[in-house]
C-alpha cells in the first residue's frame, strides 16, 4: 500500500494511511532555507577507491547555490573526491529548534580549493555560523582553521531530496505532538 491521503468532501485531507511513499512530504522552499540557515552540521558522503560509500559529520556554509566545507588535505576524503567528485550531503533539523524532523539530501559535484582568496573568504563566514554572536570565539576559530594544508570543498548540488515530517504528520493519526530532543 502506498502513502495516500483520504479526502473529505471538499478536498481537505483527513489522514495519511501509510508511510510507504513519503515523497509527497517534501520540504518547502522557505523551511528548507531556514534549515540551511540554522543547522551548522551536515553528513558529507563520498566513495572510496573500492566503491564503498563513506560519510562524516562536518560543519558547512550554504551560499550562492553551493555548500562549502573545510578539512586538511591529509583527510582521505580529499584525494578521493579529487578523483571521484560526485558527492552527497545530508542535513537534518535534529539539534536545532526549528521543529520536528526536517531533512534534505543533495547530490552534486565537488571541487577542492586551496587558493588564498577562498580561504580568506571562507574562514570568517564559517566562524560566524558556528560561533554566532561571539567575535572573540570567531577570531579564535579562524586562527584554528588557518593552518598549513587546509582546503575548502565546494559542492554544487544538482539533485535534491527533501522531507518534512510535519507535513507527513499533519493529517495522520500518528500525528501526536512530538518534541525536539
PyMOL commands that set and color helices and strands:
alter all, ss='L'
color gray80, all
select helices_A, chain A and resi 29-38+76-83+116-130+135-145+165-169
alter helices_A, ss='H'
color red, helices_A
select strands_A, chain A and resi 5-7+13-16+41-47+53-59+61-63+66-72+86-92+102-113+150-164
alter strands_A, ss='S'
color yellow, strands_A
deselect
rebuild
show_as cartoon
